[in-house]
Amino acid sequence: MEGKMTVLSILGCKILQDELVWLLSNDSDIDNILIVENENIYEFTEKLDEQHIHYEILPLDKISNKLEDTDENKVTIVVNFLEVALHMLLDKLKSEVYQNMREMITFSSGILLFYGLCGNVLGDVEKDFSMESDGCVIRILKDNTGRVVDDCIAATVGGYANYFKLITESTKEPAFFLTPMFATSWKEFPLTGYDFDSNPEEALRLWKMVNDIAGYSRVAKVNTGLTYVEDFDEKVEEYAKLFGYSIFEISGNQEIFENCYQSIKNELGII
C-alpha cells in the first residue's frame, strides 16, 4: 500500500488470544498496538500488561482517525477479537467476521484471520474478498500444506494431518479437546440455549446430554507450551470431574500461528 503506513490487523476468536500474546511478546518489529474496544478483550489486555506490552484501546470507528495521527514509518498492529458464542450460529459467525473485515479493510495493509474453517463457513474468505479488498492482503490460518485449518484445536496441534490422526486414535474412546483458553471459556458457548449465568443447572444438564450423544468419555488436555492461563490443570480437572471423564495429554505448539503471522508480515514488507 504505497504512500500509506503499514497496518497489520488481526481479526479473531478470543479463544486464540494466548497465541497472539506470544507472537506480540516476541516481535520487535511492532511500533504500535491498537485494540478494538469490546467485551472480549479484558483477559487479553491483562496478559499484555503482564508481559509489559504497551497498547491503546479504541472503538473500531475511531481507529482510522488514530492511524491518521501515526507516523507513516511505523508498523501498527490492530487487534479485534470477536465473541466465542458466534460459533453456535455459523451464519452469524460468517456475517460478523465479514462485516468486521469490511470495516477493517479501510485502514489495513493486511488482515490475518485467527480463525479456521469453523463449520466450513470461512474457508473461502480469501477468494470472497479478492475483489473488494482494495489492495489489503487477506489471509487465514493454514497449515504447512496450504490447507485452511479446521478450527482452533487443529491450529494448535499442527494442522489437518495431526488433528485427523488424533481424532482417529480417539474413535473407540472419543475425547473432548481442551486448550488453556478453551478450558477457561467453554461455558461461554450457548450450546444448549441456556447459559451458566442465568440457569447453570439446566445449562450443565443439557451440556451433559450433548456430550453423551457425542460419546465423549475422555478429556484431551492440549499442552500448548503457553502459560498465560492460570490454573489450566485445575480447569481441566474440573471439566473432567463434572462430566465423569478421564484425562490424557497431547502436545500443541505455535507453529501454524508463527508461520502465518510471519508470512503475512513478509508480504507486507515488515522485516
Protein Blocks (a to p, Z undefined) as FASTA:
>chain_A
ZZiacdddddddfklmmmmmmmmmmcckbfbdcddddfklmmmmmmmmmnopacddddfk
lmmmmmmmpcfkbccdddddddfklmmmmklmmmmmmmmmmmmmmmpfbdcddbdfkool
mmmmmmmmmmmnnopacdddddfkopacfblmlmmnopjklmmmmmmmmmmmccddddfk
lmmmmmmpcfnopafklmmmlmmmmmmmmmmmnopabdcdddehpakbghklmmmmmmmm
mnopacddddddfklmmmmmmmmmmmnopZZ
